[in-house]
Amino acid sequence: MKREVQVKGGTLLIREAVPDDAERIIEYINVVVGESDNLGFDPGEFKTGVDEERKILANYLEADNMVYLVGFMEDERVAIANFSSSKRPRRRHTGEFGMSVKKAYWRRGIGQTMLEALIEWAKGTGIIRKMILRVVTYNTAAICLYEKFGFKRVGIITRDLMIHGEFVDTILMGLEID
Ligand SMILES: CC(C)(COP(=O)(O)OP(=O)(O)OC[C@H]1O[C@@H](n2cnc3c(N)ncnc32)[C@H](O)[C@@H]1OP(=O)(O)O)[C@@H](O)C(=O)NCCC(=O)NCCS
């Protein structure tokens, strides 16, 4: 998948990550985890090495039911949306995704464009029939974004995360793909 979309302030280029993106993706993740309390890592905790990340990205590229999308403005990586699934026959039609946009680029339509690309990819696989995600209960921006695209709240996972020494619940949301 590769596409260019106009967003506020310029053109967003979206493409699948390749192993050579590994170093920059690690840098990106270490920036965005420090920009909100919404993600599954503590700041500085993401220690995946470049070789390991290269293998992870190669694995996404090879799989027909997983994708790792990166969004660029100019040459800067400004967004990621990645959907992971399983090879097991009973699970390969479903998967969980995560997404983020660098804080300096929020509210320009980038999150929405990344999610559109992810849903379109899922529909195009002919395999994925359900997309799920977990979002912390206080992340109104993300919840609004997902609801805008038809995701339904399907449950609450209590004590799903421990952030700053406190348990945090997450909302489980899902979208069925026809
Ligand atoms: C959530 C996130 C991905 C949104 O990205 P974004 O590029 O700012 O979003 P967009 O500009 O595309 O906005 C799309 C929609 O999201 C919702 N939204 C985004 N920011 C919002 C805010 N501050 N308050 C309420 N709704 C918001 C709205 O529904 C918006 O549609 P609208 O413009 O028609 O109102 C971004 O804030 C982010 O990366 N946050 C940190 C990481 C994170 O929370 N990831 C999700 C983990 S589940």
The ligand as a Gaussian input file, in Angstrom:
#p B3LYP/6-31G(d) Opt

LIG

0 1
 C       -5.492000       9.947000      18.828000
 C       -4.625000      10.505000      17.717000
 C       -4.070000       9.334000      16.889000
 C       -5.465000      11.419000      16.815000
 O       -4.654000      11.835000      15.739000
 P       -4.890000      13.247000      15.008000
 O       -4.040000      13.256000      13.796000
 O       -4.702000      14.374000      15.971000
 O       -6.441000      13.144000      14.621000
 P       -7.189000      13.867000      13.416000
 O       -6.715000      15.270000      13.274000
 O       -7.129000      13.009000      12.213000
 O       -8.679000      13.880000      13.974000
 C       -9.617000      12.909000      13.534000
 C      -10.740000      12.793000      14.543000
 O      -10.225000      12.357000      15.802000
 C      -10.986000      12.959000      16.860000
 N      -10.092000      13.840000      17.633000
 C       -8.791000      14.084000      17.407000
 N       -8.299000      14.897000      18.364000
 C       -9.327000      15.151000      19.209000
 C       -9.448000      15.894000      20.399000
 N       -8.404000      16.553000      20.914000
 N      -10.640000      15.912000      21.023000
 C      -11.694000      15.256000      20.517000
 N      -11.655000      14.526000      19.375000
 C      -10.474000      14.475000      18.740000
 C      -12.098000      13.740000      16.190000
 O      -13.181000      12.841000      16.007000
 C      -11.459000      14.088000      14.854000
 O      -12.416000      14.315000      13.862000
 P      -12.886000      15.863000      13.592000
 O      -11.656000      16.592000      13.178000
 O      -13.889000      15.693000      12.505000
 O      -13.432000      16.353000      14.892000
 C       -3.455000      11.383000      18.311000
 O       -4.020000      12.319000      19.187000
 C       -2.390000      10.593000      19.021000
 O       -1.489000      10.037000      18.406000
 N       -2.419000      10.545000      20.372000
 C       -1.374000       9.897000      21.164000
 C       -1.304000       8.397000      20.936000
 C       -2.664000       7.770000      21.064000
 O       -3.484000       8.162000      21.870000
 N       -2.900000       6.738000      20.255000
 C       -4.129000       5.974000      20.292000
 C       -3.949000       4.858000      21.237000
 S       -5.411000       3.810000      21.303000

